[in-house]
Amino acid sequence: MNDLQPPPADRLGQLRAQLDALDDQIHDLLMQRARVVESVAADGGKKGTKIRPGREAIILRRLLARHQGAMPPQAIVRFWREMFGAALIIEGGQTMAVCDGEGGETRLALAREHFGPLTPVRRHHNPSQTLADIAREGGAQLAVLPPLAEDDEAHGGWWTMLAHAGARRLYVIAKIPFWTQRAEGLPQGEAYVAAAVPPDASGHDRGLIMLVLGAESSRARIVAGLREAGFAPGPLWVRRLPGDPRFYVLAEVEGLVADDDPRLAAIAGLDVPPMVIGGYAVPLGGAA
């Protein structure tokens, strides 16, 4: 038989019957998964902001490591991201505050792709309003913010606000998209996610530390100081605030950093003690 010819009608019917049976099994498992999530919610397994990006990253990496066959790995990410969003709805839901302005539509598209289209959204004109929404009791649980920058161009200097967030401590907890190899039609760019909970570890993470220096210092000297303290530093962002003579430095380092990490006290030349402002699970580079 020519390989290009369709299978006989009886064979096609058998294959469709197999697919229907598999669909039923998948649906049964989805309903079973939802019941387990209900049990977690009933037992009080999560308090406050319920999202755990580190745990989600662990699940996705494990599934992709065992994935085989013709189904695109990115489809696995999409399926499970929808399940994560549905689980959060079962646990009581969440609202995300998205920073508008330049790139706002892209951030909204990335947020909807990552957290699911059923997640309620509140849009704000700038990062200050966006962070204020999650800083207050009864506000949104997540803030979706622009890429990091050294000035206020495109609102990228918002990271200094995390040092002055008020009584409710705010952290960076994720970087999106989690799958960085973007197919045609998907939103481009990146965004950071903040919440009133510290990030949870995934085993492959980046931490973010804010340093305040009383005098200008070279980037090489700052990197050397971080290495001497025991960190493996990555990119740096440096800026000054209006009316403040000090220099603010955001350092990305390998691995999440706890507030009581003894290496923090070993960083020399700082005007005030360093401050951990969160971190994120390293996104997938596109290879399963």
C-alpha positions in Angstrom: 0.0 0.0 0.0 1.2 3.5 -0.8 2.2 5.2 2.4 0.4 8.4 1.2 -3.0 6.7 1.0 -5.3 7.0 4.1 -5.8 3.9 6.2 -8.9 1.8 5.6 -12.1 3.0 7.2 -12.1 0.3 9.8 -8.6 1.0 10.8 -9.3 4.7 11.1 -12.3 4.0 13.2 -10.2 1.9 15.5 -7.6 4.6 15.9 -10.4 7.2 16.7 -11.8 4.9 19.3 -8.4 4.6 20.9 -8.1 8.4 21.0 -11.6 8.7 22.5 -10.6 6.2 25.2 -7.4 8.0 25.9 -9.3 11.3 26.1 -11.5 9.8 28.7 -8.5 8.6 30.7 -6.8 12.0 30.5 -10.0 13.7 31.6 -10.4 11.2 34.5 -6.9 12.0 35.7 -7.5 15.8 35.4 -10.5 15.5 37.6 -8.5 13.3 40.0 -5.8 15.9 40.1 -8.3 18.6 40.8 -9.6 16.6 43.8 -6.1 16.4 45.2 -5.7 20.2 44.8 -9.0 20.6 46.7 -7.6 18.5 49.5 -4.5 20.7 49.6 -6.7 23.8 49.8 -8.9 22.2 52.5 -5.9 21.2 54.6 -4.5 24.7 54.5 -1.4 23.6 52.6 -0.7 27.2 51.3 -1.2 30.5 53.1 -1.5 34.0 51.6 -0.1 34.3 48.1 -0.4 30.7 46.8 1.8 30.7 43.7 5.0 28.7 44.0 7.1 29.3 40.8 10.0 27.2 42.0 7.7 24.1 42.5 6.2 24.7 39.1 9.7 24.8 37.5 10.7 21.6 39.2 7.6 19.9 37.8 8.2 21.2 34.2 11.8 20.3 34.2 11.1 16.7 35.5 8.4 16.2 32.9 10.5 17.5 30.0 13.4 15.3 31.1 11.2 12.2 30.7 9.4 13.4 27.6 9.6 11.3 24.4 7.9 11.1 21.1 6.5 13.5 18.5 4.6 15.9 20.7 6.5 19.2 20.9 8.0 19.8 24.3 6.6 23.3 24.4 3.1 21.8 24.3 3.9 20.0 27.5 4.8 23.4 29.1 1.5 24.9 27.8 -0.6 22.0 29.1 0.9 22.2 32.6 0.8 25.9 32.8 -2.9 25.7 32.2 -3.2 23.1 34.9 -1.2 25.3 37.3 -3.6 28.2 36.6 -6.6 26.0 37.1 -5.2 24.7 40.4 -4.8 28.2 41.7 -8.5 28.9 40.8 -9.5 25.9 42.9 -7.4 27.1 45.8 -9.1 30.5 45.8 -7.7 32.3 42.8 -5.3 35.2 42.4 -5.3 38.6 40.8 -2.3 40.0 38.9 -1.4 43.7 38.6 0.3 44.4 35.2 2.4 47.5 34.6 1.2 49.3 31.5 3.0 52.0 29.6 5.7 51.1 27.0 5.6 47.4 26.4 2.4 47.0 28.5 0.6 45.0 25.9 3.5 42.5 25.6 3.6 42.2 29.4 -0.1 41.5 29.5 0.2 38.9 26.8 3.2 37.2 28.6 1.2 37.3 31.9 -1.9 35.7 30.3 0.3 33.0 28.6 2.1 32.2 31.9 -0.7 32.5 34.5 -3.7 31.6 32.3 -6.4 33.6 30.6 -8.8 33.2 33.4 -6.6 35.0 35.9 -8.1 38.5 36.7 -6.0 41.5 35.7 -5.6 45.0 37.0 -3.6 47.3 34.8 -1.6 50.2 36.2 0.2 53.1 34.5 3.6 52.7 36.2 5.6 50.3 38.4 5.0 52.4 41.6 1.2 51.9 41.2 1.7 48.2 40.3 3.8 47.4 43.3 1.5 49.5 45.6 -1.4 47.1 44.5 0.4 44.0 45.9 1.8 45.9 48.9 -1.6 46.6 50.4 -3.8 44.1 52.2 -6.6 42.9 49.9 -4.7 43.9 46.8 -3.5 41.9 43.9 -1.3 38.9 44.7 1.2 39.3 41.7 2.8 42.2 40.0 4.0 41.8 36.4 6.8 44.3 35.8 9.2 45.5 33.0 12.6 44.1 32.3 15.3 45.4 34.7 17.2 48.5 33.7 19.5 51.1 35.2 17.2 54.1 34.8 13.5 54.9 34.5 13.4 54.4 30.7 10.5 52.1 30.0 10.0 51.9 33.8 13.0 49.5 34.1 14.4 51.1 37.3 11.5 49.8 39.5 13.8 47.4 41.4 14.9 50.2 43.8 11.3 50.5 45.0 11.6 47.0 46.7 13.9 48.5 49.3 11.2 51.0 50.3 8.0 49.0 50.0 6.7 49.7 53.5 5.5 47.2 56.1 4.8 44.5 53.6 8.0 43.1 52.2 8.0 42.5 48.4 10.2 40.1 46.4 10.9 39.2 42.8 9.7 35.6 42.6 9.7 34.7 38.8 10.9 35.7 35.4 8.7 35.1 32.4 8.3 33.5 29.9 9.6 30.3 31.4 10.1 28.9 27.8 12.4 31.4 26.2 12.6 30.0 22.6 9.6 31.8 21.2 7.6 30.4 18.3 6.0 32.8 15.7 2.9 34.3 17.1 3.9 34.1 20.8 4.6 37.4 22.7 8.3 38.4 22.6 10.3 40.1 25.4 10.4 39.3 29.1 8.9 40.4 32.4 9.5 40.0 36.1 7.0 38.9 38.7 6.9 40.2 42.2 4.8 39.2 45.2 4.6 39.6 49.0 6.3 36.2 49.5 9.9 35.2 49.0 10.8 32.9 46.0 10.8 29.2 46.5 13.8 27.2 45.3 13.7 25.1 42.1 17.3 23.8 42.2 18.4 26.0 39.3 17.9 29.6 40.3 19.2 33.1 40.3 19.2 35.4 43.3 18.9 39.2 43.4 20.7 41.3 45.9 20.6 45.1 46.3 23.7 46.9 47.4 24.0 50.6 48.5 27.3 52.3 48.1 28.3 55.7 49.5 30.7 56.4 46.7 31.0 55.4 43.1 32.8 52.2 42.5 33.7 50.3 39.3 31.7 47.3 38.3 34.8 45.2 38.3 35.4 46.1 42.0 31.8 45.3 42.9 32.0 41.9 41.1 35.3 41.2 42.9 33.7 42.0 46.3 30.8 39.6 45.6 33.2 36.9 44.6 35.3 37.4 47.7 32.2 37.1 49.8 31.5 33.7 48.2 28.9 34.6 45.5 29.0 33.8 41.8 27.9 37.1 40.3 26.2 37.7 37.0 24.8 40.9 35.6 24.8 44.2 37.5 22.5 47.2 37.3 23.6 50.5 38.8 21.5 53.7 39.3 21.1 56.8 41.5 17.9 58.2 42.9 16.9 61.9 42.7 18.2 63.6 45.8 20.1 60.6 47.0 23.9 60.8 46.6 24.4 57.0 47.1 24.7 54.4 44.3 22.2 51.5 44.2 23.4 48.3 42.7 21.3 45.3 41.8 23.4 42.1 41.6 22.2 38.9 40.1 24.0 35.9 41.6 23.9 32.1 41.2 21.3 30.5 43.5 18.7 32.0 45.7 19.9 33.9 48.7 18.2 33.9 52.2 18.0 37.0 54.3 20.3 35.4 56.9 22.9 34.1 54.4 26.3 34.7 56.2 27.9 35.7 52.9 25.9 38.9 52.9 27.8 40.3 55.9 31.1 39.5 54.1 30.4 42.0 51.2 32.8 44.9 51.8 32.5 48.6 51.1 28.7 49.0 51.5 26.9 52.0 53.0 24.1 49.9 54.5 23.7 46.2 54.9 22.8 44.4 51.6 19.1 43.5 51.0 17.8 40.4 49.3 15.0 41.3 46.9 14.2 37.8 45.6 15.1 35.7 42.6 13.7 33.3 40.1 13.9 29.8 38.6 16.1 30.0 35.5 13.8 29.7 32.4 14.1 26.9 29.9 16.3 27.7 26.9 14.1 25.8 24.5 15.8 22.4 24.7 13.9 19.7 26.4 
